């Protein structure tokens, strides 16, 4: 084998979505920055951006699957705490919906492991 990693990974920061950020910047200002050549992954490697996915069904690196599952569960709990803080810009119901979205992603990552 030539040393090329055949696995599909997940970015270390699972909550960051460069495509959404790029689309927002393009729609607002008409400017778009370049995506990085490589990204840090949940398993600790640096791989080409094209070898990552945020879709649980696409990720084949088991360490990245576990990292993403744990991160989405942590995000769900953090978002729920935000929803009950006094003066929060998000209502408890909104926080609950977003938290459930992250729990669903965590379940999908766990099912693929």
N, CA, C and O atoms as a GROMACS GRO file, in nm:
protein
  452
    1UNK      N    1   0.085  -0.118   0.000
    1UNK     CA    2   0.000   0.000   0.000
    1UNK      C    3   0.089   0.124   0.000
    1UNK      O    4   0.201   0.119   0.050
    2UNK      N    5   0.041   0.232  -0.054
    2UNK     CA    6   0.123   0.353  -0.070
    2UNK      C    7   0.116   0.448   0.050
    2UNK      O    8   0.167   0.560   0.039
    3UNK      N    9   0.057   0.410   0.160
    3UNK     CA   10   0.052   0.495   0.279
    3UNK      C   11  -0.064   0.593   0.280
    3UNK      O   12  -0.074   0.673   0.373
    4UNK      N   13  -0.150   0.589   0.181
    4UNK     CA   14  -0.265   0.678   0.176
    4UNK      C   15  -0.376   0.620   0.266
    4UNK      O   16  -0.411   0.503   0.255
    5UNK      N   17  -0.428   0.704   0.354
    5UNK     CA   18  -0.534   0.662   0.444
    5UNK      C   19  -0.667   0.655   0.368
    5UNK      O   20  -0.713   0.756   0.316
    6UNK      N   21  -0.728   0.536   0.359
    6UNK     CA   22  -0.851   0.523   0.281
    6UNK      C   23  -0.978   0.565   0.356
    6UNK      O   24  -1.086   0.567   0.298
    7UNK      N   25  -0.965   0.598   0.485
    7UNK     CA   26  -1.083   0.626   0.566
    7UNK      C   27  -1.138   0.766   0.545
    7UNK      O   28  -1.066   0.859   0.508
    8UNK      N   29  -1.268   0.778   0.569
    8UNK     CA   30  -1.333   0.909   0.572
    8UNK      C   31  -1.341   0.949   0.719
    8UNK      O   32  -1.389   0.872   0.803
    9UNK      N   33  -1.294   1.068   0.749
    9UNK     CA   34  -1.283   1.116   0.887
    9UNK      C   35  -1.387   1.224   0.915
    9UNK      O   36  -1.465   1.262   0.828
   10UNK      N   37  -1.385   1.273   1.039
   10UNK     CA   38  -1.469   1.386   1.078
   10UNK      C   39  -1.376   1.494   1.133
   10UNK      O   40  -1.278   1.463   1.201
   11UNK      N   41  -1.408   1.621   1.104
   11UNK     CA   42  -1.325   1.730   1.156
   11UNK      C   43  -1.329   1.730   1.308
   11UNK      O   44  -1.430   1.694   1.369
   12UNK      N   45  -1.218   1.772   1.369
   12UNK     CA   46  -1.209   1.775   1.515
   12UNK      C   47  -1.322   1.861   1.573
   12UNK      O   48  -1.385   1.822   1.671
   13UNK      N   49  -1.347   1.976   1.514
   13UNK     CA   50  -1.453   2.066   1.560
   13UNK      C   51  -1.580   2.032   1.484
   13UNK      O   52  -1.607   2.089   1.379
   14UNK      N   53  -1.658   1.940   1.539
   14UNK     CA   54  -1.775   1.890   1.466
   14UNK      C   55  -1.885   1.994   1.449
   14UNK      O   56  -1.969   1.980   1.360
   15UNK      N   57  -1.887   2.097   1.531
   15UNK     CA   58  -1.993   2.198   1.520
   15UNK      C   59  -1.963   2.301   1.413
   15UNK      O   60  -2.052   2.377   1.374
   16UNK      N   61  -1.841   2.306   1.365
   16UNK     CA   62  -1.804   2.403   1.263
   16UNK      C   63  -1.845   2.350   1.126
   16UNK      O   64  -1.818   2.234   1.094
   17UNK      N   65  -1.909   2.432   1.049
   17UNK     CA   66  -1.952   2.389   0.916
   17UNK      C   67  -1.905   2.493   0.816
   17UNK      O   68  -1.974   2.592   0.792
   18UNK      N   69  -1.788   2.472   0.757
   18UNK     CA   70  -1.730   2.569   0.665
   18UNK      C   71  -1.821   2.600   0.547
   18UNK      O   72  -1.823   2.715   0.501
   19UNK      N   73  -1.895   2.504   0.497
   19UNK     CA   74  -1.981   2.528   0.382
   19UNK      C   75  -2.089   2.631   0.416
   19UNK      O   76  -2.117   2.720   0.336
   20UNK      N   77  -2.148   2.619   0.533
   20UNK     CA   78  -2.251   2.715   0.574
   20UNK      C   79  -2.193   2.854   0.593
   20UNK      O   80  -2.253   2.954   0.553
   21UNK      N   81  -2.076   2.861   0.652
   21UNK     CA   82  -2.010   2.990   0.673
   21UNK      C   83  -1.976   3.053   0.539
   21UNK      O   84  -1.999   3.172   0.518
   22UNK      N   85  -1.922   2.973   0.448
   22UNK     CA   86  -1.887   3.024   0.315
   22UNK      C   87  -2.011   3.074   0.242
   22UNK      O   88  -2.007   3.180   0.180
   23UNK      N   89  -2.122   3.000   0.250
   23UNK     CA   90  -2.246   3.043   0.184
   23UNK      C   91  -2.299   3.173   0.244
   23UNK      O   92  -2.346   3.259   0.170
   24UNK      N   93  -2.292   3.187   0.374
   24UNK     CA   94  -2.338   3.310   0.440
   24UNK      C   95  -2.253   3.429   0.397
   24UNK      O   96  -2.306   3.536   0.365
   25UNK      N   97  -2.121   3.411   0.395
   25UNK     CA   98  -2.032   3.520   0.352
   25UNK      C   99  -2.054   3.555   0.206
   25UNK      O  100  -2.055   3.673   0.170
   26UNK      N  101  -2.072   3.455   0.123
   26UNK     CA  102  -2.094   3.480  -0.019
   26UNK      C  103  -2.225   3.554  -0.041
   26UNK      O  104  -2.232   3.646  -0.122
   27UNK      N  105  -2.330   3.514   0.031
   27UNK     CA  106  -2.459   3.578   0.015
   27UNK      C  107  -2.458   3.721   0.070
   27UNK      O  108  -2.524   3.810   0.016
   28UNK      N  109  -2.384   3.743   0.177
   28UNK     CA  110  -2.381   3.874   0.241
   28UNK      C  111  -2.288   3.972   0.172
   28UNK      O  112  -2.326   4.085   0.142
   29UNK      N  113  -2.166   3.929   0.146
   29UNK     CA  114  -2.063   4.020   0.095
   29UNK      C  115  -2.016   3.991  -0.047
   29UNK      O  116  -1.948   4.074  -0.108
   30UNK      N  117  -2.053   3.876  -0.099
   30UNK     CA  118  -2.005   3.840  -0.231
   30UNK      C  119  -1.860   3.794  -0.232
   30UNK      O  120  -1.799   3.782  -0.338
   31UNK      N  121  -1.805   3.768  -0.113
   31UNK     CA  122  -1.666   3.724  -0.101
   31UNK      C  123  -1.661   3.587  -0.034
   31UNK      O  124  -1.741   3.557   0.054
   32UNK      N  125  -1.568   3.506  -0.078
   32UNK     CA  126  -1.553   3.374  -0.018
   32UNK      C  127  -1.405   3.343  -0.002
   32UNK      O  128  -1.327   3.359  -0.095
   33UNK      N  129  -1.367   3.299   0.117
   33UNK     CA  130  -1.229   3.258   0.141
   33UNK      C  131  -1.207   3.116   0.095
   33UNK      O  132  -1.302   3.040   0.076
   34UNK      N  133  -1.083   3.080   0.078
   34UNK     CA  134  -1.048   2.944   0.038
   34UNK      C  135  -1.062   2.850   0.157
   34UNK      O  136  -1.036   2.887   0.271
   35UNK      N  137  -1.104   2.726   0.127
   35UNK     CA  138  -1.106   2.622   0.229
   35UNK      C  139  -0.962   2.577   0.255
   35UNK      O  140  -0.878   2.585   0.166
   36UNK      N  141  -0.934   2.531   0.377
   36UNK     CA  142  -0.798   2.482   0.404
   36UNK      C  143  -0.770   2.355   0.323
   36UNK      O  144  -0.861   2.279   0.291
   37UNK      N  145  -0.643   2.334   0.291
   37UNK     CA  146  -0.603   2.213   0.219
   37UNK      C  147  -0.624   2.088   0.304
   37UNK      O  148  -0.676   1.987   0.257
   38UNK      N  149  -0.583   2.096   0.432
   38UNK     CA  150  -0.598   1.984   0.524
   38UNK      C  151  -0.668   2.033   0.651
   38UNK      O  152  -0.667   2.152   0.682
   39UNK      N  153  -0.727   1.938   0.723
   39UNK     CA  154  -0.795   1.972   0.848
   39UNK      C  155  -0.756   1.871   0.956
   39UNK      O  156  -0.720   1.758   0.926
   40UNK      N  157  -0.764   1.914   1.081
   40UNK     CA  158  -0.741   1.824   1.194
   40UNK      C  159  -0.868   1.740   1.213
   40UNK      O  160  -0.980   1.789   1.199
   41UNK      N  161  -0.848   1.613   1.245
   41UNK     CA  162  -0.962   1.521   1.258
   41UNK      C  163  -0.980   1.477   1.403
   41UNK      O  164  -0.895   1.499   1.489
   42UNK      N  165  -1.093   1.413   1.426
   42UNK     CA  166  -1.125   1.363   1.560
   42UNK      C  167  -1.029   1.257   1.609
   42UNK      O  168  -1.016   1.236   1.730
   43UNK      N  169  -0.962   1.188   1.518
   43UNK     CA  170  -0.867   1.083   1.557
   43UNK      C  171  -0.725   1.136   1.572
   43UNK      O  172  -0.634   1.062   1.607
   44UNK      N  173  -0.706   1.267   1.545
   44UNK     CA  174  -0.575   1.328   1.563
   44UNK      C  175  -0.491   1.341   1.438
   44UNK      O  176  -0.380   1.396   1.444
   45UNK      N  177  -0.540   1.292   1.325
   45UNK     CA  178  -0.465   1.306   1.200
   45UNK      C  179  -0.496   1.439   1.133
   45UNK      O  180  -0.593   1.506   1.169
   46UNK      N  181  -0.415   1.477   1.036
   46UNK     CA  182  -0.446   1.587   0.945
   46UNK      C  183  -0.466   1.523   0.809
   46UNK      O  184  -0.378   1.454   0.757
   47UNK      N  185  -0.582   1.546   0.752
   47UNK     CA  186  -0.614   1.484   0.623
   47UNK      C  187  -0.668   1.591   0.528
   47UNK      O  188  -0.711   1.697   0.573
   48UNK      N  189  -0.667   1.562   0.397
   48UNK     CA  190  -0.728   1.655   0.304
   48UNK      C  191  -0.875   1.677   0.339
   48UNK      O  192  -0.944   1.585   0.382
   49UNK      N  193  -0.921   1.798   0.320
   49UNK     CA  194  -1.060   1.834   0.351
   49UNK      C  195  -1.158   1.740   0.280
   49UNK      O  196  -1.264   1.707   0.335
   50UNK      N  197  -1.123   1.697   0.161
   50UNK     CA  198  -1.210   1.608   0.083
   50UNK      C  199  -1.226   1.470   0.148
   50UNK      O  200  -1.317   1.396   0.111
   51UNK      N  201  -1.140   1.436   0.242
   51UNK     CA  202  -1.148   1.305   0.309
   51UNK      C  203  -1.222   1.314   0.442
   51UNK      O  204  -1.205   1.228   0.529
   52UNK      N  205  -1.305   1.418   0.458
   52UNK     CA  206  -1.386   1.433   0.579
   52UNK      C  207  -1.532   1.444   0.541
   52UNK      O  208  -1.567   1.479   0.428
   53UNK      N  209  -1.617   1.414   0.637
   53UNK     CA  210  -1.761   1.427   0.617
   53UNK      C  211  -1.827   1.455   0.751
   53UNK      O  212  -1.780   1.410   0.855
   54UNK      N  213  -1.936   1.529   0.748
   54UNK     CA  214  -2.016   1.553   0.869
   54UNK      C  215  -2.132   1.455   0.876
   54UNK      O  216  -2.204   1.451   0.976
   55UNK      N  217  -2.153   1.377   0.769
   55UNK     CA  218  -2.261   1.279   0.765
   55UNK      C  219  -2.218   1.150   0.834
   55UNK      O  220  -2.120   1.088   0.792
   56UNK      N  221  -2.288   1.109   0.939
   56UNK     CA  222  -2.249   0.987   1.012
   56UNK      C  223  -2.236   0.865   0.922
   56UNK      O  224  -2.149   0.781   0.946
   57UNK      N  225  -2.319   0.853   0.822
   57UNK     CA  226  -2.319   0.735   0.735
   57UNK      C  227  -2.195   0.729   0.646
   57UNK      O  228  -2.163   0.623   0.591
   58UNK      N  229  -2.125   0.840   0.632
   58UNK     CA  230  -2.008   0.844   0.544
   58UNK      C  231  -1.876   0.823   0.616
   58UNK      O  232  -1.777   0.785   0.552
   59UNK      N  233  -1.872   0.846   0.746
   59UNK     CA  234  -1.746   0.840   0.820
   59UNK      C  235  -1.709   0.694   0.846
   59UNK      O  236  -1.790   0.617   0.898
   60UNK      N  237  -1.585   0.656   0.808
   60UNK     CA  238  -1.541   0.518   0.823
   60UNK      C  239  -1.431   0.500   0.928
   60UNK      O  240  -1.400   0.387   0.964
   61UNK      N  241  -1.373   0.608   0.977
   61UNK     CA  242  -1.270   0.600   1.081
   61UNK      C  243  -1.340   0.582   1.217
   61UNK      O  244  -1.414   0.671   1.260
   62UNK      N  245  -1.317   0.470   1.283
   62UNK     CA  246  -1.388   0.441   1.407
   62UNK      C  247  -1.355   0.540   1.519
   62UNK      O  248  -1.443   0.575   1.598
   63UNK      N  249  -1.231   0.584   1.526
   63UNK     CA  250  -1.195   0.684   1.628
   63UNK      C  251  -1.268   0.815   1.603
   63UNK      O  252  -1.310   0.882   1.697
   64UNK      N  253  -1.283   0.854   1.477
   64UNK     CA  254  -1.356   0.976   1.444
   64UNK      C  255  -1.505   0.961   1.473
   64UNK      O  256  -1.570   1.055   1.518
   65UNK      N  257  -1.559   0.842   1.448
   65UNK     CA  258  -1.701   0.816   1.478
   65UNK      C  259  -1.725   0.837   1.627
   65UNK      O  260  -1.821   0.905   1.665
   66UNK      N  261  -1.640   0.780   1.711
   66UNK     CA  262  -1.657   0.794   1.856
   66UNK      C  263  -1.639   0.939   1.899
   66UNK      O  264  -1.712   0.989   1.984
   67UNK      N  265  -1.541   1.007   1.841
   67UNK     CA  266  -1.519   1.148   1.873
   67UNK      C  267  -1.643   1.231   1.839
   67UNK      O  268  -1.688   1.311   1.921
   68UNK      N  269  -1.698   1.211   1.720
   68UNK     CA  270  -1.816   1.288   1.677
   68UNK      C  271  -1.936   1.257   1.765
   68UNK      O  272  -2.011   1.348   1.801
   69UNK      N  273  -1.956   1.131   1.801
   69UNK     CA  274  -2.068   1.095   1.888
   69UNK      C  275  -2.058   1.168   2.021
   69UNK      O  276  -2.154   1.228   2.068
   70UNK      N  277  -1.940   1.163   2.082
   70UNK     CA  278  -1.919   1.227   2.211
   70UNK      C  279  -1.934   1.380   2.202
   70UNK      O  280  -1.991   1.442   2.291
   71UNK      N  281  -1.882   1.438   2.094
   71UNK     CA  282  -1.891   1.584   2.077
   71UNK      C  283  -2.035   1.630   2.058
   71UNK      O  284  -2.075   1.733   2.112
   72UNK      N  285  -2.114   1.555   1.981
   72UNK     CA  286  -2.254   1.594   1.961
   72UNK      C  287  -2.333   1.580   2.091
   72UNK      O  288  -2.422   1.660   2.117
   73UNK      N  289  -2.303   1.479   2.172
   73UNK     CA  290  -2.371   1.467   2.302
   73UNK      C  291  -2.331   1.583   2.392
   73UNK      O  292  -2.416   1.639   2.462
   74UNK      N  293  -2.204   1.620   2.392
   74UNK     CA  294  -2.158   1.732   2.474
   74UNK      C  295  -2.224   1.862   2.428
   74UNK      O  296  -2.267   1.942   2.511
   75UNK      N  297  -2.232   1.883   2.297
   75UNK     CA  298  -2.298   2.002   2.244
   75UNK      C  299  -2.445   2.008   2.283
   75UNK      O  300  -2.496   2.115   2.316
   76UNK      N  301  -2.513   1.895   2.280
   76UNK     CA  302  -2.654   1.891   2.317
   76UNK      C  303  -2.672   1.939   2.462
   76UNK      O  304  -2.762   2.018   2.490
   77UNK      N  305  -2.589   1.890   2.552
   77UNK     CA  306  -2.599   1.931   2.692
   77UNK      C  307  -2.566   2.079   2.709
   77UNK      O  308  -2.632   2.149   2.786
   78UNK      N  309  -2.465   2.127   2.638
   78UNK     CA  310  -2.426   2.268   2.648
   78UNK      C  311  -2.538   2.359   2.597
   78UNK      O  312  -2.564   2.464   2.656
   79UNK      N  313  -2.600   2.321   2.489
   79UNK     CA  314  -2.709   2.400   2.432
   79UNK      C  315  -2.829   2.404   2.526
   79UNK      O  316  -2.892   2.508   2.541
   80UNK      N  317  -2.859   2.292   2.588
   80UNK     CA  318  -2.970   2.290   2.685
   80UNK      C  319  -2.943   2.384   2.802
   80UNK      O  320  -3.034   2.453   2.848
   81UNK      N  321  -2.819   2.389   2.848
   81UNK     CA  322  -2.783   2.482   2.957
   81UNK      C  323  -2.801   2.627   2.912
   81UNK      O  324  -2.847   2.710   2.990
   82UNK      N  325  -2.767   2.657   2.787
   82UNK     CA  326  -2.785   2.792   2.735
   82UNK      C  327  -2.931   2.834   2.735
   82UNK      O  328  -2.963   2.950   2.763
   83UNK      N  329  -3.019   2.741   2.704
   83UNK     CA  330  -3.162   2.771   2.695
   83UNK      C  331  -3.226   2.808   2.827
   83UNK      O  332  -3.330   2.874   2.827
   84UNK      N  333  -3.167   2.769   2.938
   84UNK     CA  334  -3.227   2.799   3.068
   84UNK      C  335  -3.154   2.912   3.141
   84UNK      O  336  -3.193   2.948   3.252
   85UNK      N  337  -3.051   2.966   3.080
   85UNK     CA  338  -2.979   3.076   3.145
   85UNK      C  339  -3.062   3.204   3.140
   85UNK      O  340  -3.123   3.233   3.037
   86UNK      N  341  -3.064   3.280   3.249
   86UNK     CA  342  -3.137   3.407   3.246
   86UNK      C  343  -3.077   3.501   3.141
   86UNK      O  344  -2.955   3.515   3.130
   87UNK      N  345  -3.164   3.565   3.063
   87UNK     CA  346  -3.118   3.659   2.961
   87UNK      C  347  -3.068   3.593   2.834
   87UNK      O  348  -3.014   3.662   2.747
   88UNK      N  349  -3.085   3.464   2.822
   88UNK     CA  350  -3.038   3.393   2.703
   88UNK      C  351  -3.113   3.440   2.579
   88UNK      O  352  -3.233   3.468   2.585
   89UNK      N  353  -3.043   3.449   2.468
   89UNK     CA  354  -3.105   3.490   2.342
   89UNK      C  355  -3.185   3.376   2.280
   89UNK      O  356  -3.258   3.396   2.183
   90UNK      N  357  -3.173   3.258   2.336
   90UNK     CA  358  -3.244   3.141   2.285
   90UNK      C  359  -3.346   3.095   2.389
   90UNK      O  360  -3.316   3.092   2.508
   91UNK      N  361  -3.464   3.061   2.344
   91UNK     CA  362  -3.565   3.011   2.437
   91UNK      C  363  -3.535   2.865   2.472
   91UNK      O  364  -3.457   2.798   2.403
   92UNK      N  365  -3.597   2.818   2.576
   92UNK     CA  366  -3.580   2.678   2.615
   92UNK      C  367  -3.626   2.584   2.506
   92UNK      O  368  -3.565   2.479   2.483
   93UNK      N  369  -3.735   2.620   2.437
   93UNK     CA  370  -3.788   2.536   2.329
   93UNK      C  371  -3.690   2.531   2.211
   93UNK      O  372  -3.667   2.425   2.153
   94UNK      N  373  -3.634   2.646   2.176
   94UNK     CA  374  -3.537   2.649   2.066
   94UNK      C  375  -3.415   2.566   2.102
   94UNK      O  376  -3.365   2.488   2.021
   95UNK      N  377  -3.366   2.583   2.225
   95UNK     CA  378  -3.250   2.506   2.269
   95UNK      C  379  -3.281   2.357   2.267
   95UNK      O  380  -3.196   2.276   2.231
   96UNK      N  381  -3.402   2.321   2.306
   96UNK     CA  382  -3.442   2.181   2.306
   96UNK      C  383  -3.440   2.121   2.166
   96UNK      O  384  -3.397   2.007   2.148
   97UNK      N  385  -3.487   2.198   2.068
   97UNK     CA  386  -3.487   2.148   1.929
   97UNK      C  387  -3.344   2.129   1.878
   97UNK      O  388  -3.314   2.029   1.813
   98UNK      N  389  -3.258   2.225   1.905
   98UNK     CA  390  -3.119   2.214   1.859
   98UNK      C  391  -3.048   2.099   1.932
   98UNK      O  392  -2.972   2.024   1.872
   99UNK      N  393  -3.074   2.087   2.062
   99UNK     CA  394  -3.014   1.978   2.140
   99UNK      C  395  -3.060   1.842   2.085
   99UNK      O  396  -2.980   1.749   2.076
  100UNK      N  397  -3.187   1.832   2.050
  100UNK     CA  398  -3.238   1.706   1.995
  100UNK      C  399  -3.172   1.675   1.861
  100UNK      O  400  -3.145   1.558   1.830
  101UNK      N  401  -3.145   1.777   1.781
  101UNK     CA  402  -3.074   1.758   1.654
  101UNK      C  403  -2.935   1.698   1.680
  101UNK      O  404  -2.894   1.605   1.611
  102UNK      N  405  -2.864   1.751   1.780
  102UNK     CA  406  -2.731   1.699   1.811
  102UNK      C  407  -2.738   1.559   1.872
  102UNK      O  408  -2.652   1.476   1.845
  103UNK      N  409  -2.839   1.532   1.952
  103UNK     CA  410  -2.857   1.396   2.005
  103UNK      C  411  -2.884   1.297   1.892
  103UNK      O  412  -2.833   1.185   1.893
  104UNK      N  413  -2.965   1.340   1.795
  104UNK     CA  414  -2.993   1.254   1.680
  104UNK      C  415  -2.865   1.224   1.602
  104UNK      O  416  -2.842   1.110   1.563
  105UNK      N  417  -2.781   1.326   1.581
  105UNK     CA  418  -2.654   1.303   1.513
  105UNK      C  419  -2.567   1.207   1.594
  105UNK      O  420  -2.503   1.119   1.537
  106UNK      N  421  -2.564   1.223   1.726
  106UNK     CA  422  -2.487   1.132   1.812
  106UNK      C  423  -2.537   0.989   1.798
  106UNK      O  424  -2.456   0.896   1.789
  107UNK      N  425  -2.669   0.970   1.795
  107UNK     CA  426  -2.725   0.835   1.779
  107UNK      C  427  -2.686   0.777   1.643
  107UNK      O  428  -2.653   0.658   1.633
  108UNK      N  429  -2.690   0.860   1.539
  108UNK     CA  430  -2.654   0.812   1.406
  108UNK      C  431  -2.506   0.773   1.400
  108UNK      O  432  -2.471   0.675   1.335
  109UNK      N  433  -2.419   0.850   1.468
  109UNK     CA  434  -2.278   0.813   1.472
  109UNK      C  435  -2.261   0.682   1.549
  109UNK      O  436  -2.182   0.597   1.510
  110UNK      N  437  -2.334   0.666   1.660
  110UNK     CA  438  -2.322   0.542   1.740
  110UNK      C  439  -2.372   0.421   1.661
  110UNK      O  440  -2.316   0.312   1.674
  111UNK      N  441  -2.475   0.438   1.580
  111UNK     CA  442  -2.529   0.328   1.502
  111UNK      C  443  -2.433   0.284   1.394
  111UNK      O  444  -2.433   0.167   1.354
  112UNK      N  445  -2.352   0.376   1.345
  112UNK     CA  446  -2.257   0.342   1.239
  112UNK      C  447  -2.129   0.278   1.290
  112UNK      O  448  -2.051   0.224   1.212
  113UNK      N  449  -2.107   0.282   1.422
  113UNK     CA  450  -1.982   0.230   1.478
  113UNK      C  451  -1.978   0.079   1.478
  113UNK      O  452  -1.880   0.020   1.522
   0.00000   0.00000   0.00000
